[in-house]
Amino acid sequence: KIFARKRIATKAGVCVKTEPVDSSPFLAPVREIVHSLDCPVAFNMQFLRDNGIWKLYDCNLRPGAGTAMATAIGFQLTRAMLGTVLGDKISDDFFHINPNVRKVLRVYREITVS
């Protein structure tokens, strides 16, 4: 399963505002890489559009920082990953993206340390 999202805003290089996007442009390249490499159950790939062409620019063989944001929308990658490790059946419901959610915001709380 693929959850595609667009970074809208970042803070110190970390995505703090995102929105889900159509994953169809990424299906073929992701499948090709998954079939070519021994990929773990959960990992992330990042694509950039260059002159109208989507290009893979980063692949981390681990869940990325955006996994929590995807979970907020309903894409429960961590739950599916743990279920796979435990031998549980993985339900398609784990990957139901709430169509009413347009954006996800990551909120940091600023604190002082004395």
C-alpha contacts under 8 A as a table, 3 or more apart, distances in Angstrom:
res1	aa1	res2	aa2	distance
1	K	95	F	7.38
2	I	23	S	6.69
2	I	27	L	7.63
3	F	20	P	7.51
3	F	23	S	6.65
3	F	70	A	7.14
3	F	75	F	6.99
4	A	20	P	5.90
4	A	21	V	5.49
4	A	22	D	6.49
4	A	23	S	5.12
5	R	18	T	6.34
5	R	19	E	5.43
5	R	20	P	4.22
5	R	21	V	5.14
6	K	18	T	5.48
6	K	19	E	5.41
6	K	20	P	6.27
6	K	21	V	6.42
7	R	10	T	7.32
7	R	15	C	6.09
7	R	16	V	7.90
7	R	17	K	6.29
7	R	18	T	4.75
7	R	19	E	6.99
8	I	15	C	7.52
8	I	16	V	7.73
8	I	17	K	5.25
8	I	18	T	5.19
8	I	19	E	7.30
9	A	15	C	5.91
9	A	16	V	5.61
9	A	17	K	4.98
9	A	18	T	7.08
10	T	13	G	5.55
10	T	14	V	5.10
10	T	15	C	4.25
10	T	16	V	5.11
10	T	17	K	6.87
11	K	14	V	5.25
11	K	15	C	6.47
11	K	16	V	6.37
14	V	65	A	7.56
15	C	18	T	7.01
15	C	65	A	7.96
15	C	66	G	7.07
15	C	106	R	7.59
16	V	104	V	7.94
16	V	105	L	5.54
16	V	106	R	4.54
16	V	107	V	7.00
17	K	103	K	6.94
17	K	104	V	5.67
17	K	105	L	4.52
17	K	106	R	6.22
18	T	69	M	7.75
18	T	103	K	5.55
18	T	104	V	5.37
18	T	105	L	6.69
19	E	102	R	5.92
19	E	103	K	4.40
19	E	104	V	6.29
20	P	102	R	7.11
20	P	103	K	7.16
22	D	25	P	7.42
23	S	26	F	5.60
23	S	27	L	6.59
24	S	27	L	5.33
25	P	28	A	7.31
25	P	54	W	7.70
26	F	29	P	5.70
26	F	30	V	6.02
27	L	30	V	5.33
27	L	31	R	6.06
28	A	31	R	5.20
28	A	32	E	6.15
29	P	32	E	5.06
29	P	33	I	6.25
30	V	33	I	5.22
30	V	34	V	6.08
31	R	34	V	5.06
31	R	35	H	6.08
32	E	35	H	5.26
32	E	36	S	6.12
33	I	36	S	4.98
33	I	37	L	5.94
34	V	37	L	5.50
34	V	38	D	6.86
34	V	39	C	5.80
35	H	38	D	7.48
39	C	42	A	7.94
39	C	43	F	7.56
39	C	61	L	6.64
40	P	43	F	6.50
40	P	61	L	6.48
40	P	62	R	7.32
41	V	81	M	6.11
41	V	84	T	7.77
42	A	61	L	7.35
42	A	62	R	5.99
42	A	63	P	5.57
42	A	77	L	6.91
42	A	78	T	7.72
42	A	81	M	6.18
43	F	59	C	7.76
43	F	60	N	5.94
43	F	61	L	4.68
43	F	62	R	4.16
43	F	63	P	4.46
43	F	64	G	6.83
44	N	59	C	5.89
44	N	60	N	5.35
44	N	61	L	6.53
44	N	62	R	6.43
44	N	63	P	5.70
44	N	64	G	5.72
45	M	56	L	7.08
45	M	57	Y	7.82
45	M	58	D	5.69
45	M	59	C	4.35
45	M	60	N	6.33
46	Q	56	L	5.95
46	Q	57	Y	5.93
46	Q	58	D	5.06
46	Q	59	C	6.34
47	F	54	W	6.12
47	F	55	K	5.27
47	F	56	L	4.40
47	F	57	Y	5.58
47	F	58	D	7.06
48	L	54	W	5.58
48	L	55	K	5.41
48	L	56	L	6.56
48	L	57	Y	6.69
49	R	52	G	5.70
49	R	53	I	5.23
49	R	54	W	4.32
49	R	55	K	6.09
50	D	53	I	5.16
50	D	54	W	6.25
50	D	55	K	6.81
56	L	59	C	7.60
60	N	63	P	7.34
60	N	64	G	7.25
63	P	67	T	6.32
64	G	67	T	5.62
65	A	68	A	6.73
66	G	69	M	5.11
66	G	70	A	6.27
67	T	70	A	5.03
67	T	71	T	6.16
67	T	77	L	6.99
67	T	78	T	7.61
68	A	71	T	4.98
68	A	72	A	6.37
69	M	72	A	5.14
69	M	73	I	6.83
69	M	104	V	6.34
69	M	105	L	7.72
69	M	106	R	7.33
70	A	73	I	5.29
70	A	74	G	6.52
70	A	75	F	5.28
70	A	76	Q	7.18
70	A	77	L	7.95
71	T	74	G	4.93
71	T	75	F	4.76
71	T	76	Q	4.92
71	T	77	L	7.01
72	A	75	F	7.37
72	A	104	V	7.26
73	I	97	I	5.62
73	I	98	N	5.65
73	I	101	V	6.46
73	I	104	V	7.45
74	G	94	F	7.10
74	G	95	F	6.34
74	G	96	H	5.60
74	G	97	I	4.74
74	G	98	N	5.90
75	F	94	F	6.07
75	F	95	F	4.39
75	F	96	H	5.97
75	F	97	I	5.72
76	Q	79	R	5.39
76	Q	80	A	6.33
76	Q	94	F	5.08
76	Q	95	F	5.86
77	L	80	A	5.09
77	L	81	M	6.01
77	L	94	F	7.37
77	L	95	F	7.48
78	T	81	M	4.99
78	T	82	L	6.14
79	R	82	L	5.27
79	R	83	G	6.04
79	R	94	F	7.39
80	A	83	G	4.97
80	A	84	T	6.09
80	A	90	I	5.93
80	A	94	F	6.74
81	M	84	T	5.17
81	M	85	V	6.40
82	L	85	V	5.08
82	L	86	L	6.21
83	G	86	L	5.04
83	G	87	G	5.99
83	G	88	D	4.83
83	G	89	K	6.91
83	G	90	I	6.52
84	T	87	G	5.02
84	T	88	D	5.81
84	T	89	K	7.34
84	T	90	I	7.02
85	V	88	D	7.69
90	I	94	F	7.29
91	S	94	F	5.61
91	S	95	F	7.88
92	D	95	F	5.53
92	D	96	H	6.93
93	D	96	H	5.20
98	N	101	V	5.76
99	P	102	R	7.50
101	V	104	V	7.54
